Amino acid sequence: MTDEELRKQAHDLDVTVWVGKSGIDAVTDELADQLADRELVKVKLLRSARGGTTTDELADELADRVNADLIETRGNTAVLH
């Protein structure tokens, strides 16, 4: 499936992982479990999680930690595959 097809599919997804002040360490296991069960997971990166980093940087790091592909970021939401 192409990234474009995945982006279209992600459009109607609900956010199922929220990254807050505990940071990405607190959600990596849950995110990995969800990615094992489904093709796409939408992640919301709350302001408290970002600190001095951008949403894109945080989403890239999160994707690396769970060995996933970052499909897109839009606003403070990321879609991983």
NUKE-831662 format. One record per residue: residue in three letters; x, y, z of N, C-alpha, C, CB in turn. Coordinates in steps of 0.05 Angstrom, whole numbers, plus 32768, in hexadecimal, padded with zeros to 4 digits. Glycine has a CB too. Layout:
N
ALA,X,Y,Z,X,Y,Z,X,Y,Z,X,Y,Z
...
This chain:
81
MET,8011,7FE8,8000,8000,8000,8000,8012,8019,8000,7FED,8000,8019
THR,800B,802C,7FF0,801B,8045,7FEF,8016,8057,8006,8016,8054,7FD4
ASP,8028,806A,800B,8024,807D,8021,800A,808D,801C,803C,8090,8023
GLU,8005,8093,8003,7FEC,80A3,7FFE,7FD3,8093,8005,7FEB,80AA,7FE0
GLU,7FD3,8079,7FFE,7FBC,8068,8005,7FBA,8066,8024,7FBF,804C,7FF9
LEU,7FD1,8063,8032,7FD0,8062,804F,7FC6,807C,805B,7FEC,805B,805A
ARG,7FCE,8093,8050,7FC4,80AC,805A,7FA6,80AF,8057,7FD2,80C4,804B
LYS,7F9C,80A6,8040,7F7E,80A6,803C,7F70,8095,8051,7F77,809D,801F
GLN,7F7C,807D,8055,7F70,806B,8069,7F71,8077,8085,7F7F,804F,8068
ALA,7F87,8085,808B,7F8B,8090,80A6,7F77,80A7,80AC,7FA7,809A,80A9
HIS,7F6D,80B4,8097,7F5C,80CB,809A,7F45,80C6,80AD,7F52,80D4,807F
ASP,7F39,80AF,80AC,7F21,80A9,80BC,7F28,809B,80D6,7F0E,8098,80AC
LEU,7F41,8096,80DB,7F49,8089,80F4,7F46,809B,810C,7F65,807F,80F3
ASP,7F3F,808F,8123,7F3F,809E,813C,7F5B,809C,8149,7F2A,8093,8150
VAL,7F62,80B0,8158,7F7B,80AF,8168,7F78,8099,817D,7F82,80CB,8174
THR,7F8C,8087,817F,7F8B,8072,8193,7FA3,8073,81A6,7F8A,8057,8186
VAL,7FB6,8084,81A1,7FCD,8087,81B3,7FD2,80A5,81B7,7FE7,8079,81A7
TRP,7FD4,80AD,81D0,7FD9,80C9,81D7,7FF4,80CA,81E5,7FC3,80D5,81E9
VAL,8005,80DC,81DC,801F,80E0,81E9,801D,80FA,81F9,8037,80E1,81D4
GLY,8021,80F8,8213,801E,810F,8225,8039,8115,8233,8009,810A,823A
LYS,8036,8120,824B,804E,8129,8259,8061,8112,8261,8046,8138,8272
SER,8058,80FA,8261,8069,80E3,8267,807B,80DC,824F,8059,80CA,826F
GLY,8076,80E8,8238,8087,80E4,8221,8082,80CA,8212,80A3,80E5,822A
ILE,8093,80C6,81FE,808E,80AF,81EC,8095,8094,81F9,809E,80B2,81D3
ASP,80A6,8095,820E,80AD,807C,821B,8094,806E,8227,80C1,8081,8232
ALA,8081,807F,8230,8069,8074,823D,8056,8067,8229,805B,808B,824B
VAL,8059,806B,820F,8046,8060,81FC,8052,804C,81E8,8039,8076,81ED
THR,806C,8048,81E8,8078,8037,81D4,806E,801B,81D4,8097,8037,81D7
ASP,806A,800F,81EB,8060,7FF3,81EC,8043,7FF2,81E1,8061,7FE9,8209
GLU,8033,8004,81EA,8017,8005,81E1,8016,8009,81C3,8007,801B,81F0
LEU,8026,801C,81B9,8026,8021,819C,802F,8009,818C,8038,8039,8196
ALA,8044,7FFB,8196,804E,7FE3,8188,8038,7FCE,8187,8067,7FD9,8196
ASP,8029,7FCB,819E,8013,7FB7,819F,7FFE,7FBE,818A,8007,7FB6,81BB
GLN,7FF7,7FD8,8189,7FE2,7FE0,8176,7FEB,7FDD,8159,7FDA,7FFE,817B
LEU,8004,7FE2,8153,800E,7FDF,8138,800F,7FC1,8130,802A,7FEB,8136
ALA,8012,7FB0,8144,8012,7F93,813E,7FF6,7F8A,8136,801C,7F83,8157
ASP,7FE1,7F98,8141,7FC6,7F90,813C,7FB9,7F9E,8124,7FB5,7F97,8154
ARG,7FC3,7FB5,811C,7FB7,7FC4,8106,7FCC,7FD1,80F5,7FA3,7FD8,8111
GLU,7FC3,7FD9,80DE,7FD6,7FE4,80CA,7FDF,8000,80D1,7FCA,7FE3,80AE
LEU,7FCD,8010,80DB,7FD2,802C,80E0,7FCA,8033,80FC,7FC4,803E,80CC
VAL,7FDA,8045,8109,7FD2,804F,8123,7FD6,806D,8123,7FE4,8042,813A
LYS,7FC2,807B,812D,7FC3,8098,812E,7FCB,80A0,814B,7FA8,80A5,8126
VAL,7FDF,80B2,814C,7FEB,80BA,8166,7FE8,80D8,8169,8008,80B1,8169
LYS,7FDE,80E1,8180,7FDB,80FD,8186,7FF2,8105,8199,7FC0,8104,8193
LEU,8002,8119,8191,8018,8122,81A0,8010,813C,81AF,8032,8127,818E
LEU,800A,813A,81C8,8001,8151,81D7,8018,8165,81DC,7FF5,8148,81F2
ARG,8011,817D,81E0,8025,8192,81E4,8039,818B,81FA,8018,81AD,81EB
SER,802F,817F,8210,8040,8178,8227,8056,8164,821F,8030,816E,823E
ALA,8051,8154,820A,8064,8140,8202,807A,814C,81F0,8056,812A,81F2
ARG,8073,8162,81E2,8086,816D,81CF,809D,817C,81DB,8077,817E,81BC
GLY,8099,8189,81F1,80AF,8198,81FD,80BB,81AB,81E9,80C4,8185,8209
GLY,80D5,81A8,81E4,80E3,81B9,81D0,80E4,81AD,81B5,80FE,81BF,81DA
THR,80D8,8196,81B0,80DA,8189,8196,80C1,818E,8185,80DE,816B,8199
THR,80C3,8189,816C,80AB,818C,815A,809C,8171,8159,80B4,8194,813E
THR,8084,8173,8150,8073,815B,814C,8081,8147,813A,8057,8162,8141
ASP,808D,8151,8124,809A,8140,8111,80B2,8131,811E,80A4,8150,80F9
GLU,80C2,813F,812D,80D9,8133,813B,80D0,811D,814E,80EA,8148,814A
LEU,80BC,8123,815D,80B2,8110,8171,80A5,80F8,8163,809D,811D,8184
ALA,8096,80FC,814D,808A,80E7,813E,809F,80D5,8132,8077,80F2,8129
ASP,80B5,80E1,8127,80CB,80D1,811B,80D7,80BF,8130,80E0,80E4,810F
GLU,80DC,80CB,8148,80E9,80BC,815D,80D7,80A5,8166,80F0,80CE,8175
LEU,80BD,80AA,8168,80AA,8096,8170,80A9,807F,815C,808E,80A2,8174
ALA,80A9,8086,8142,80A8,8072,812D,80C1,8061,812E,80A6,8080,8111
ASP,80D9,806D,8133,80F2,805E,8136,80F0,804A,814D,8109,8071,813A
ARG,80E5,8053,8163,80E5,8042,817B,80D4,8029,8178,80DA,8051,8193
VAL,80BF,802B,8167,80AD,8014,8164,80B1,8007,8148,8090,801C,8167
ASN,80C6,8010,813A,80CD,8004,8120,80B6,8007,810C,80D5,7FE7,8123
ALA,80AA,801F,810B,8093,8023,80FA,809B,8039,80E5,807A,802C,810A
ASP,808A,803C,80D1,808D,8051,80BE,807A,8068,80C5,8087,8047,80A1
LEU,8085,8081,80C5,8075,8098,80C9,8068,80A0,80AE,8086,80B0,80D5
ILE,804E,809D,80AD,803F,80A3,8094,803B,80C1,8090,8025,8094,8093
GLU,8032,80CE,80A6,802F,80EB,80A4,802C,80F7,80C0,8017,80F2,8092
THR,8031,8111,80C1,8029,8120,80D9,8018,8137,80CF,8042,812B,80E9
ARG,8003,813C,80DE,7FF1,8152,80D7,7FEA,8160,80F2,7FD8,8149,80C7
GLY,7FF1,8179,80F5,7FEC,8186,810E,7FFC,8178,8124,7FCE,8186,8116
ASN,7FF0,816F,8138,7FFD,8160,814E,7FF7,8143,814E,7FF6,816D,8169
THR,7FEF,8139,8137,7FE8,811D,8134,7FFB,810F,8120,7FCB,811A,812B
ALA,8003,80F7,8126,8014,80E7,8114,8006,80CD,810D,8030,80E2,8121
VAL,800B,80C3,80F5,8001,80A9,80ED,8018,8096,80E8,7FEF,80AB,80D4
LEU,8018,8080,80F6,802E,806C,80F3,8024,8053,80E7,803B,8066,810E
HIS,8036,8046,80D9,802F,802D,80CA,8044,8018,80D1,802D,8031,80AB
